[in-house]
């Protein structure tokens, strides 16, 4: 265990809406805030860089328009703003879990350099976060890292599951709430419901991604867990968002 105690609450954070390739699809950008009965607050993924709000030219400098654009990005959808909806600030986060190093997951990581970070060894082996395309504008924060290579319990009710494929060191999570409900935070191990039928064409390693999908699918069936996909357009509008708990 990395932390004492057990998970008591899960929130879905709204970190923006992204238009892929000129309207091909609209995807939500989720983060997750988990709380324990010992008062610890755990952040799973961090969203886009906060200065995308104040420096509108930065996405173009980093080549993001080749993939798409944020729509109506507002202060409440920055990591700071999304936490403020819950009455929290970045300083209130005790632990960060990073699913992988892409821009919409790692962009606000520098705000949480005070907190230890849990991620896979292989993802941390990148000299810098993989971010987007050839852009590598941020460094890994100078903090404590808990690097994992296998299923790892963070605390009671939260187990991290390496799910390589989308990136070599991708990480998902299984959350069990006090009432017995289970939730799988798939992140981009299953970006969309259609990805298995598309043979995970966007993954770095499609074969590994398919194996990770089958593992999460079997776990969902075994545990009765609801799967929260990384960016499923049909699911995002119906997920309860903070301040409403899951």
C-alpha positions in Angstrom: 0.0 0.0 0.0 1.2 3.5 -0.8 -1.4 5.2 1.4 -3.3 4.1 4.5 -7.1 4.0 4.6 -9.7 3.3 2.0 -11.4 5.1 -0.8 -14.6 6.9 0.2 -15.5 9.0 -2.8 -14.8 9.5 -6.5 -15.4 12.6 -8.5 -15.2 13.0 -12.3 -13.5 16.3 -13.2 -14.5 18.1 -16.4 -11.2 19.2 -17.9 -12.5 20.4 -21.2 -14.1 19.4 -24.5 -11.9 18.7 -27.5 -12.9 18.7 -31.2 -10.9 16.0 -33.0 -9.8 16.8 -36.6 -12.2 19.5 -37.5 -15.4 17.8 -36.1 -14.7 14.1 -36.6 -15.8 13.7 -33.0 -16.1 15.7 -29.7 -14.4 14.2 -26.7 -14.4 15.1 -23.1 -11.2 15.4 -21.1 -11.6 13.7 -17.8 -9.6 13.8 -14.6 -10.6 12.1 -11.3 -10.4 13.1 -7.7 -10.5 10.3 -5.1 -10.7 10.8 -1.3 -9.9 8.4 1.5 -11.2 8.0 5.0 -7.9 9.2 6.2 -8.3 12.6 4.5 -6.0 12.0 1.6 -6.8 13.4 -1.8 -5.6 11.6 -4.9 -5.7 13.1 -8.4 -5.7 10.8 -11.4 -4.5 12.8 -14.5 -4.2 16.5 -14.8 -5.7 17.8 -18.1 -4.2 20.4 -20.5 -1.7 23.0 -19.5 -3.4 25.9 -17.6 -1.9 28.6 -19.8 -3.9 27.2 -22.8 -6.4 29.6 -21.2 -4.2 32.6 -21.1 -1.8 31.9 -24.1 -4.1 31.0 -27.0 -1.1 30.7 -29.4 0.6 28.0 -27.4 -1.4 25.1 -28.9 -0.4 26.1 -32.4 3.3 26.4 -31.3 3.1 22.9 -30.0 1.4 21.5 -33.2 -1.9 20.6 -31.6 -4.1 21.9 -34.4 -2.9 18.8 -36.4 -5.1 16.8 -34.0 -7.8 19.2 -33.1 -8.7 22.0 -30.7 -10.2 22.8 -27.3 -13.7 24.2 -27.5 -14.8 27.0 -25.2 -12.0 26.1 -22.7 -12.8 28.0 -19.5 -11.3 28.6 -16.1 -13.4 25.9 -14.5 -11.9 23.3 -16.8 -8.3 23.9 -15.8 -7.0 21.6 -13.2 -7.1 24.4 -10.7 -10.6 25.4 -11.6 -12.0 21.9 -11.6 -10.6 21.4 -8.1 -12.0 24.7 -7.0 -15.5 23.4 -7.8 -14.8 21.0 -4.8 -13.4 23.8 -2.7 -9.8 22.5 -3.2 -6.6 23.9 -4.6 -3.6 22.1 -6.1 -1.9 22.3 -2.8 -4.6 20.0 -1.3 -3.6 17.1 -3.5 -1.6 14.5 -1.6 -0.8 12.0 -4.4 -0.9 12.2 -8.2 -1.5 9.1 -10.5 -0.5 9.6 -14.1 -2.1 7.2 -16.6 0.5 8.3 -19.3 2.4 11.2 -20.6 0.2 12.7 -23.3 -0.7 16.3 -23.3 -4.3 16.1 -22.0 -3.2 13.9 -19.1 0.1 15.5 -18.2 -0.4 19.1 -19.1 -1.0 20.5 -15.6 1.4 18.1 -13.8 3.8 21.0 -12.9 1.1 22.4 -10.6 1.4 19.3 -8.5 5.2 19.1 -8.1 4.7 19.1 -4.3 3.0 15.7 -4.4 4.4 12.3 -5.0 3.6 10.8 -8.4 2.6 7.2 -9.2 3.2 6.0 -12.7 4.8 3.0 -14.5 8.6 2.7 -14.7 8.5 2.5 -18.5 6.5 5.7 -18.9 8.8 7.6 -16.5 11.8 6.3 -18.6 11.0 8.9 -21.2 13.4 11.8 -20.8 10.4 14.1 -20.9 6.6 13.4 -21.0 5.7 12.2 -24.5 3.1 15.1 -24.6 2.1 15.5 -28.3 3.8 14.7 -31.6 7.4 16.0 -31.4 6.6 18.6 -28.7 8.3 18.0 -25.4 7.8 21.4 -23.6 7.7 20.2 -20.0 10.1 18.3 -17.7 9.2 15.7 -15.2 8.6 17.4 -11.9 11.4 17.2 -9.3 9.4 15.1 -6.7 9.1 11.7 -5.3 8.0 8.9 -7.8 6.5 5.6 -7.0 7.3 3.6 -10.1 5.3 0.4 -10.6 5.5 -2.5 -13.0 2.6 -4.7 -11.9 -0.8 -4.4 -10.3 -0.4 -2.2 -7.3 -2.8 -1.3 -4.5 -2.6 2.4 -3.6 -5.0 2.0 -0.7 -8.0 -0.1 0.1 -10.4 0.4 -2.8 -7.9 1.6 -5.4 -5.6 -0.7 -7.4 -3.5 0.4 -10.4 -3.2 -1.8 -13.4 -0.6 -1.5 -16.1 -2.3 -1.5 -19.5 0.4 -1.0 -22.1 -0.5 -0.4 -25.7 -1.8 3.2 -26.1 1.6 4.1 -24.8 4.2 1.6 -23.6 3.7 2.5 -19.9 0.0 3.2 -19.8 -1.8 2.8 -16.5 -5.5 2.2 -15.6 -7.2 1.8 -12.2 -9.9 -0.2 -10.5 -11.9 1.7 -7.8 -14.2 0.1 -5.3 -16.5 2.4 -3.4 -17.8 1.9 0.1 -21.2 0.7 -1.2 -19.6 -2.0 -3.2 -19.8 -0.3 -6.6 -16.7 -0.8 -8.8 -15.4 1.6 -11.4 -12.6 1.0 -13.9 -10.8 4.2 -14.9 -9.6 2.8 -18.3 -8.1 6.1 -19.4 -6.7 5.7 -22.9 -6.3 1.9 -22.6 -9.8 2.0 -24.0 -10.1 5.4 -25.5 -13.5 4.8 -27.2 -16.0 1.9 -27.2 -15.2 1.4 -30.9 -11.4 1.0 -30.4 -11.4 -2.9 -30.2 -13.3 -3.1 -33.5 -10.8 -0.6 -35.0 -7.9 -2.8 -33.8 -6.5 0.0 -31.7 -5.2 1.7 -34.8 -4.1 4.8 -32.8 -2.1 2.9 -30.2 1.7 2.8 -30.2 1.4 -1.0 -29.9 -2.0 -2.2 -31.2 -1.4 -5.8 -30.2 -0.5 -4.9 -26.6 -3.5 -2.5 -26.5 -5.8 -5.4 -27.5 -4.4 -7.6 -24.7 -4.9 -4.7 -22.2 -8.5 -4.3 -23.5 -9.3 -8.0 -23.0 -7.8 -7.8 -19.5 -10.0 -4.8 -18.5 -13.0 -6.3 -20.2 -12.6 -9.5 -18.2 -12.1 -7.6 -15.0 -15.3 -5.5 -15.7 -17.3 -8.6 -16.2 -15.9 -10.4 -13.1 -16.3 -7.4 -10.8 -19.4 -5.8 -12.3 -17.5 -2.6 -12.7 -18.6 0.3 -14.8 -15.9 1.3 -17.3 -15.2 5.0 -17.7 -13.5 5.2 -21.1 -10.8 7.7 -21.9 -12.7 9.8 -24.4 -15.9 8.1 -25.4 -18.2 10.7 -27.0 -21.4 8.9 -26.1 -20.5 8.4 -22.5 -19.0 11.8 -21.5 -22.3 13.8 -21.4 -23.9 11.3 -19.1 -21.1 11.0 -16.5 -21.8 12.9 -13.3 -19.3 15.7 -12.9 -17.9 17.3 -9.8 -19.2 18.5 -7.4 -21.6 15.5 -7.8 -19.8 12.4 -6.6 -19.9 9.2 -8.6 
